[in-house]
Amino acid sequence: MISEKDLCVDFGVSRTPVREALQRLADEGLVDIFPHSGTYVSRISFTVAEEGFVIRRALEIESIRKATARITDEDVIELEGMITGMQQLLDRNTLELYLDADDALHGKIAAISGYPNIWKFITLAKVHLDRMRQLSAPVPGHLAKVTDQHEAIIYALKNRSADQAELAMRIHLDSSFAVMANMYEDKISLFEKKGG
């Protein structure tokens, strides 16, 4: 359950912006509002999350192919630095920061592609998928494997090989989604019934 009063106190705002924010979250399917009963965090829709994955994969494949032709040596250095930062997060076991670093890396690749809005569209499409990503972060070995896959993506970009970059991105996204999908049965109480 979500308490409007507690949110007002926590953020030092009146009820109006809190209600507006909760309504926006409800519009995105992230909370359920029951008049006179309360507001609750919604269950995860596997179907909507999977749809977000399909959209994300399609757009990232297009953007990485374009990025391969546009990437500079300076971009490669920046991406390699991001990988180093991700490895440091793993070494310090600060997994709660890893997904932001992951998004920054993918966002940088999208920016290199020259499509100024593509990461914004991907971000909008993956709202429900991100909830599953949060659940998958603590899976033992998962983020270390993700980091290795990121290195393969950067290596392909460095070599300016569109086919290799696309394959590396497909492997990365598909294997990450497989880890998330495997959690459905273990965390069934957090999900709507499939098809919902």
TIDO-571651 format. One record per residue: residue in three letters; x, y, z of N, C-alpha, C, O in turn. Coordinates in steps of 0.05 Angstrom, whole numbers, plus 5000, padded with zeros to 4 digits. Atoms other than C-alpha are relative to their C-alpha. Example, Ala and Ser with C-alpha at 12.3 -4.5 7.8 and 13.67 -1.06 7.14 Angstrom:
TIDO-571651
ALA501849765000524649105156501850245000503950245013SER498449764999527349795143498550225014499550445018
***
This chain:
TIDO-571651
MET501749765000500050005000501850255000503950255012ILE498649755001502350714985498450215015496050245011SER501349804984500751265034500650284988502950374987GLU499749735010499551945003501150195021502850355015LYS499049834978500652275070503049975005504450175008ASP497150044996507451955079501650114977503850234982LEU498549895023509552155009500150315002502250434996CYS500049714996507452875024502250095020503650285016VAL498049944979511752875087502849954989504650114993ASP497350085010517652515054501150214980503550274980PHE499149825021517953004996499450295005500150474989GLY500549734993515553625031498250154981498750384974VAL501849885020509853754982497149965010496649815028SER502850024994502353834985498849754987500249614972ARG501350245011497353284967499650024970499649814956THR500649985029495953564897502249884982501549724965PRO497950135017502753394865500349705005501049564986VAL499850294995502852724900497749854986498249644973ARG502250135014495952554873500450004970499949804956GLU499549995029497952784803502249794993501949664972ALA497850205006504352354806498949725002499549554985LEU501150274998500451744830498149944977498049724967GLN501850055023495351844774501749944975500949774959ARG498250065023501051854723501149725002501249574983LEU499050284996503851214754497849804994498349594983ALA502350175006496850914749499649984970499049764960ASP500350015029496451114676502149824987501549704966GLU497950175010502950734665499749715010501349545003GLY500550274990500250134702501949925023502249685029LEU498150064978505350194759498750005027499849875046VAL501550014975500250314814497049954993496150024971ASP502950035002492950124824498750175021499350165044ILE501549824982488350644854497249905003495749874984PHE502750094994482050394888498750225017499450255041PRO501349794985477650984909498949905027497649695028HIS500950064973476150984984501249755012500549675034SER498750234990480550374992503050045003504349955022GLY497149954998487650594977501449974973500249894953THR498250025023493350604927502149795005503349795027TYR498250224996497649994917502049984976501350044953VAL498250075022503849814877498849774984497949584996SER501350205017501249414818501849754998504349775002ARG498450235007503448714802501350044973500350204957ILE498549975026508348644744498449854979497749624983SER501250145023505148484678502249884983503750034970PHE498050145016509547964645499650074971501650124956THR500649945029506148104578500950274992502250314971VAL499249735006507348844581503150035001504350174985ALA497149994998514548744604501349874975503349964965GLU498950135024515748254547499650174975501450184958GLU500449825022512748744498502250235000503250304979GLY497949804997517649274525502749894991504250034979PHE497550135009523348784514500149984970502250054958VAL500050025030521248664441500550274987502150294968ILE499549735011520949414428502850095005504150194987ARG497249924993527549534464501949864981503749994970ARG498150155017531048984425500050114972502250154960ALA500249905027528549234358501450274996502950314978LEU498949735002530549954371503150005006504650144993GLU497150004994537349784402501649864977503949944972ILE498650125023539149334343500450214978502650234967GLU499749795020537749904295502150215008503750294992SER498249784992541450414337502949905001504850064995ILE497250094998547649974348501349974972503650024968ARG499050015028548349854273500850284990502950314978LYS499449725008548050604261502550105016504250245005ALA497849914983552850734320502749894989504750034992THR497650125011557950264288501350174979503850194977ALA499049835022558650734229500850285010502350424996ARG499649734991558851364271502050035024502850255031ILE498549994975563051174332502850124995504150064975THR497349895002569551564345501749865021500849725038ASP498150114981575751354383499450115028499749975048GLU500749874974573651844438497549865012497449825037ASP502450154990566851484443500949735012499949655033VAL499150274990570450814451501350035027500749875045ILE498649954974574751094507497950055022498149945044GLU502149944981568551364542498449745007497949695031LEU501450254995564850694535501749815016500649685034GLU498250184984570850304561500250105029500349945047GLY500049894973571050774621497449935015497449885039MET502550084987563750624634500049715008499049645029ILE499750294993565249874633501749985025501049825043THR498450014976570749994684498450085024498649965046GLY501849914978565750374728498149785008497649745032MET501950224993560849794723501449785015500349665033GLN498450214986566249304743500550085029500549915047GLN499549904973567849734803497549985017497649915041LEU502650034986560449734823499749715009498849655031LEU500250284993560648974821501949925022501349785040ASP498050064980567048944860499250095028499949975048ARG500949884974563949384915497349895008496349955029ASN502650124995557448984910497850225004496050195021THR502049784999553449634899498149954977498050124958LEU501750085022548349284855497750204996496750234973GLU502149815004543149824868500750234981498950374971LEU499149795018547350304826500649894972500950044953TYR499250135025548849804770498150064977498950124955LEU501949975022542449874730500050294989499650324965ASP499749735010543350634725502450024982502450154961ALA497650005016550350514699499549854974500549934952ASP500850155023547549994651498450174980498950184956ASP501649825017542450494625501750224988501350294964ALA498249795011547851024617501649904977502050044957LEU498450125022551950554574498249964975499050044953HIS501850045023546050364529499150274989498850304965GLY500749745009543951094527502250134984501650274964LYS497749895015550951294504500149884972500650024952ILE499950135026550750784448497750114982498250164959ALA502249885015543951054427500650284991500050354968ALA499349725008546651764427502049994977501950164959ILE498050035021552551544384498749954973499650034952SER501450075025547551274333499150244984498650234960GLY501049765014545351984318497050034999496050224988TYR502949984998538051844332499450145027499650005048PRO500149854975536652384384497849915019498049965043ASN502350084983530152084411499849705006498049625020ILE500450294998531351334407500249905029498649725036TRP499850104973533551244479497550085016496649935034LYS502449914987527551644503497749804994496249735012PHE502150195007522851174465500649725013498749595022ILE499450254987526550564492499350015030498249835041THR500549964971526050834563497049995006496249865025LEU502950014997518550934555498949724997497149635011ALA501050275006517650234527500849805022499449605025LYS498950204982521649884582499350055029500649945047VAL500849944973518150164644499449745016500549715038HIS500750254985515249484664502349804999502749655018LEU497750175001521349114640502050075022503349905033ASP498149914980525549534688499349885028501149845044ARG500850124975521549254746501149715002502049635023MET498850275001523848554725503050025002504349855014ARG497149964999530948814716500950045029502949935038GLN499449964972530849044789500149735015501849685032LEU500250264987528848344811502349824992503249655008SER497950185010534248014768502850085009504649925008ALA497349904993540048444792501549825021503849775017PRO498650164980541548014854500549714992501949565007VAL499550285008541547354815503049954998504450094983PRO497150054999548447064829501249974972500349814955GLY498550015026553247184770498750154977500050184956HIS501449875023548047544727501450254991501950284967LEU498949755008551048234728502949984991503950144974ALA497350045010558147974719499949914971501549994954LYS500350095028555747614656499150244982500050264960VAL500949775015552148254634502450184993502650294971THR497649835005558748644642501849884978502850024961ASP498450135022562448124599498650054973500050094953GLN501449955026557048204546500350294991500550344967HIS499549725007557748954549502850044987503150194968GLU497249985011565248874536500049894971501450014954ALA500150115027563648444475498750214981499550234958ILE501349805017558948994449501950224994502150314971ILE498149785005564249534458502349914982503250064965TYR497950105018569549094425499050004971500550084953ALA501150005027565049014364499750294990500350344966LEU500249725008563749764362502850114994503250264974LYS497249915004571249894368501049914973502650054960ASN499150125025572349444308498250094976498750024953ARG501849905020566749804270498749784984498449804960SER501350235013563449134255497050005007496349935030ALA502849984995555949244249498749725006497149705024ASP501150274996554348494244500849895027499249785041GLN499150104974558648324304498750165023498050045043ALA501349844980555648904344497149925004496149905026GLU502850084998548548694327499849735014498149695032LEU500050264987550047974347500550025030499249895046ALA499349974972553248184412497750125016497150055038MET502249884986547348624429497649815002496349805023ARG502150204998542348074412500549805022498749745038ILE499350204979545947574456499650125027498550005045HIS500249864974546248084512497150035008496349955030LEU502849954993538948284510498449745004496849725022ASP501550254998536247584498500749855025498949745039SER499250154976540247264554499150145025498350015045SER500949864976538447814603497049965003496149925026PHE502950044997531047734587499449715009497549675024ALA500450284991531646974596500349985030498849845043VAL499650004971534347094667497550115013496550015033MET502449884988528447554681497649824998496049795017ALA502350175004523347084651500049755018497949665026ASN499850234982525946504693499250065029498749875044MET500949924973524046894756497049995003496150005026TYR503049994999516646874739498949805021497349885038GLU501150204982515246224776500950045029499350005047ASP498949964973519746394836498750245014498550245038LYS501149754988516647084846497150044991496350274986ILE502750005011509546914823498250215014496450325001SER501749824985506447344877500350304991498650464996LEU499549735009509447974846498950054972498950284962PHE500949985028506547834777497049964997495749825013GLU502850075009499647864745500249724987502449634980LYS500150245015497547214714500950064971500250274961LYS499149955027500847134646497650054982495549934984GLY502249915017496747464593498750265011497250394997GLY501149764987495148034642501850234996501150455006
***
